[in-house]
Amino acid sequence: MTDTYKSRVYTDRPAYADFDAPAKFQAIQSIIARRLKEHPNAICSYSGGADSDIMIDLIEWTRKIFDLPPVKYVFFNTGLEMKATKDHVKATAQKYGVDIEEVRPKINIIMAARRYGIPFVSKIMSSGLSEWQEKGVPLFIAREYESAGDKASKRRELKERYPRCESLINFLCCCNSAGEPRPNIQLVINSSKYMIDFIRLNPPGFKISAKCCDYCKKQLAHRVQKGYEMVITGERRAEGGMRSVPRKDNTALCFSETSSGQYRFRPLYYVTDADKAWYKDYYGIRYSDAYEVYGLTRTGCCGCPISYKAVEDLEKIKPYEPNVVKAAWNIFGDSYRYREKYNAYKAKRMKEEKTDKWKDQLTFFD
């Protein structure tokens, strides 16, 4: 039986990660109290979304219970935000008696999309395909690697053939740097089923990139967070994608120290969707109208193509905020249409595979 590869997300889980909701949140409050006592000069990113609502409630109640110093809160306005979100940020500030500073990027989403490209499927997929478009490494190297008897040797040969393309080779060939197959992790192209075949048959006619997030959030966050000892964010492993992949500054997942000497604190990292639902119901948390009225299950940059429900969500938003929906289509429309084409291709392939397997079974019994 082949062992399934598991990242540190699974192997380094703390005990409280598997507690039921009441006990888990008590543990998180204790952790928040400890970290704020150790590092009182803290800044927290508040997005106006559901995770942020749970996080700010936990932090503010913990602060009052333990008489801890105030936390600096910031809201990053990317330039494509729903009115429902902006209104909720103001209401939340009033509810807890805190100041939530709104900051804007120097390069907004429209500028970043025009200059670098737009996301497709996920941040990981967008980054990989962006590098592929930039460096021009042919897709057929994946077939070379797959058919090679000595995969480690083939991986070394590909490295020599395409210098400075380490991560791209791994991405396209679904392997690691040692040449070992890693088809089931999120860092490879076929983490989205049949993706490499789809792109080979249907090359994208637009630039793909996740740099809009980099410029509109990450770089802005680094500038604003400079000077603070601890940075608090509402990332959860259950969200998947990049948030569930260990990074160099995130070896402890929930709390870590960066090379710059800052501390990164993710109090909700092991909170599941079920935990969130319990907390909302038990403490009577009201999310923004984007959830409570429009019917969204997740917010963020409005219409971001990384969400598989982006187009569906835009239809929900449209009756209330038609202008922001129009703007999202103008910016991300190519990605929406390309994903629709990919989804159709994937469904067709899956149906064909199912039919072929059934035919094979009939042949066997004949």
Number of C-alpha atoms within 10 A of each C-alpha: 3 4 5 8 9 10 12 14 16 9 8 11 14 13 9 16 18 13 16 13 19 12 13 19 21 15 17 21 19 13 17 20 20 13 17 21 15 11 15 17 16 23 21 24 21 24 23 25 20 22 21 19 22 20 20 21 16 19 21 17 13 20 19 11 11 13 12 15 13 17 22 19 19 20 19 22 21 23 15 19 17 23 15 18 22 16 13 21 24 16 14 21 15 12 10 12 10 15 16 20 15 14 15 15 18 13 19 18 25 20 15 20 21 12 14 15 22 28 29 27 19 21 19 22 26 22 20 24 24 23 18 19 17 11 13 10 16 12 16 14 16 18 11 15 24 16 11 13 10 12 18 18 14 18 25 14 12 17 17 12 11 14 9 11 17 16 17 21 28 24 27 24 27 24 25 19 14 12 19 15 17 18 17 15 16 20 24 25 23 19 18 15 15 15 18 20 15 17 13 12 9 13 12 15 9 12 20 25 27 24 22 23 21 15 19 24 22 15 15 20 20 11 11 14 20 13 12 16 17 25 23 23 20 22 22 20 20 14 13 12 16 14 15 19 16 15 12 10 16 17 15 18 26 20 20 18 17 13 9 8 10 19 20 21 26 21 25 26 21 23 25 17 13 11 17 18 14 15 17 16 10 10 10 9 14 15 20 24 16 24 17 11 13 19 12 17 12 15 22 16 19 22 29 26 23 22 19 16 15 19 20 12 21 22 14 18 23 14 11 16 16 14 12 19 22 14 15 23 16 11 19 20 17 19 24 22 12 18 17 13 13 20 15 12 17 18 12 12 15 14 12 12 12 12 12 12 12 12 11 12 11 10 9 8 6 6
